[in-house]
Structures are given as structure tokens and as C-alpha cells.
Amino acid sequence: MTTSLIRIAAALLLGPDGRTLLVRKRGTRAFMQPGGKIEAHEQPVQALARELEEELGLRIDPAQARHLGVFSAPAANEPGFTVQAEVFLLSIDSPVSPAAEIEEVCWIDPAGDSDLVLAPLTGEVILPFYRATLLATC
């Protein structure tokens, strides 16, 4: 059986207090990194900037986005699909508000445990990577 791939750009957004922003799409349960699908004509960082503005009203300078790598996990809301994410680290100090398909936003401590339902990419890949790699060097 072949698994279908969904290519996205996603952000590990860090606020001034060190917490990270997660989003939940309308009609779903799992919280995940903000971001979205990369269009055929877009570079990943351009897709990220577009998605953050559409979904959170957040304007970023793509030059400030630090590419962390490409990560994959089972898609949270599309059974049988794998999400492949170009993940970028960004520090922000701007308010955000849910828009488009985003129903809820939540700031969490990325170093701690959360009782939220997390998408596999967030809970099993991105947050553990952040704890092992980025927090370990601070």
C-alpha cells in the first residue's frame, strides 16, 4: 500500500516567554504547529509566511525564519497520509488570532508535558526534537 504525502511548511513559533504556539483546525481535536500546504510555485518559507498571515494574522520576515529541517509523521486529520514538513523556528512578539480554518490557538511550554491532544508531527517529532536539540544548547 502506498502512502500519500502532504508537503507543508510549519513553524515552531516561540513567544518572549519561551512558550510555543499551537493551533487547532475547525472540526478537529489535535493541536499542531501553525503552517500549511506548500503550493507548487512556492518556496517553503514563502508558503509559511502566507499561511501564518492567512491563519493567524501574523506577518513575518521570511529572512528571520531559521530552517530546522524536514520532518515526517502520520497526518493527524487525513488517515493514510504522511505529512512531510519543512520546519522553521521563529521568535515572535506579536499578537495572533485564529482565522481561516483555525478554530483555536494555545501557547504551551515546549519543554513540559501537555494534556492537549497533539498531532503526531508535533507530539512525536517536533517537540522532542526541540527539547533534545535546541533546549539542550541553551
C-alpha positions in Angstrom: 0.0 0.0 0.0 1.4 3.4 -1.0 1.1 6.3 1.5 0.2 9.6 0.1 2.4 12.6 1.0 1.3 16.1 2.1 4.1 18.7 1.9 3.8 21.5 4.3 5.7 24.4 5.8 5.3 24.6 9.6 6.6 26.9 12.3 7.9 26.4 15.8 6.8 29.9 17.0 8.3 31.0 20.2 7.0 33.9 22.3 9.0 36.2 24.5 8.3 33.9 27.5 9.7 30.8 25.7 6.3 29.2 25.1 5.3 27.9 21.7 2.1 28.4 19.8 0.0 25.5 18.6 -3.2 25.7 16.6 -6.3 23.5 16.2 -8.2 23.4 12.9 -12.0 23.7 13.0 -13.7 20.4 13.4 -10.6 18.6 14.7 -9.2 17.6 18.1 -5.4 17.7 17.6 -3.2 20.7 18.2 -0.3 21.2 15.8 2.3 23.6 14.6 0.9 26.5 12.6 1.6 26.4 8.8 0.1 24.7 5.8 0.5 23.2 2.4 3.2 24.4 0.0 1.9 25.4 -3.3 3.7 24.3 -6.5 5.1 27.7 -7.2 6.3 28.5 -3.6 9.4 28.1 -1.7 8.7 26.6 1.8 9.5 29.8 3.7 7.1 31.7 1.4 4.4 29.2 2.0 4.9 29.6 5.7 4.7 33.4 5.6 1.5 33.2 3.5 -0.1 30.6 5.9 0.8 32.4 9.1 -0.8 35.6 7.7 -3.9 33.8 6.5 -4.4 31.7 9.6 -3.2 33.9 12.4 -2.9 37.5 11.0 0.8 37.2 11.7 3.2 38.9 9.3 6.8 37.6 9.4 10.1 38.4 7.8 11.0 35.2 6.0 14.7 36.1 6.4 14.2 35.7 10.2 12.9 32.1 9.9 15.6 29.6 10.8 15.2 26.3 8.9 15.3 23.4 11.3 14.9 20.6 8.8 12.4 18.3 7.1 10.3 16.1 9.4 7.6 13.5 8.7 4.8 11.8 10.6 1.4 10.4 10.0 -1.1 13.1 9.2 -3.4 14.0 12.1 -6.5 14.6 10.1 -6.1 12.6 6.9 -5.9 8.8 7.6 -3.4 7.0 5.3 -1.4 10.2 4.6 2.0 11.2 5.8 2.8 14.8 6.4 6.3 16.0 5.4 7.1 19.3 7.0 9.8 21.9 6.3 10.0 23.3 9.8 11.2 26.8 10.7 12.0 28.4 14.1 10.7 31.9 14.6 10.6 34.1 17.7 7.6 36.4 17.7 6.3 39.2 19.9 3.1 40.0 18.1 -0.5 39.1 19.0 -2.1 36.3 17.0 -5.8 35.5 16.5 -7.3 32.4 14.8 -8.6 33.0 11.3 -9.4 30.9 8.2 -9.7 27.3 9.2 -8.1 27.8 12.6 -10.6 27.5 15.5 -8.2 27.7 18.5 -4.7 28.8 19.4 -2.8 27.8 22.5 0.5 28.7 24.0 2.3 25.8 25.7 5.7 25.2 27.4 7.6 23.2 24.8 9.8 21.7 27.5 6.9 20.3 29.5 4.2 17.8 29.1 0.9 19.0 27.8 -2.5 17.4 28.4 -3.6 18.6 24.9 -4.3 16.1 22.1 -1.3 16.7 19.9 -0.8 15.8 16.2 1.8 13.1 15.7 4.2 15.6 13.9 4.0 17.9 16.9 3.9 15.5 19.8 6.2 12.7 18.5 8.7 14.7 16.3 8.9 18.5 16.6 8.6 19.0 20.3 11.0 16.1 21.1 13.5 17.5 18.5 13.2 20.9 20.1 13.8 19.5 23.6 16.8 17.4 22.6 18.4 19.8 20.2 17.5 23.4 20.9 16.9 23.4 24.6 20.0 21.3 25.2 22.2 24.0 23.7 20.7 26.9 25.7 
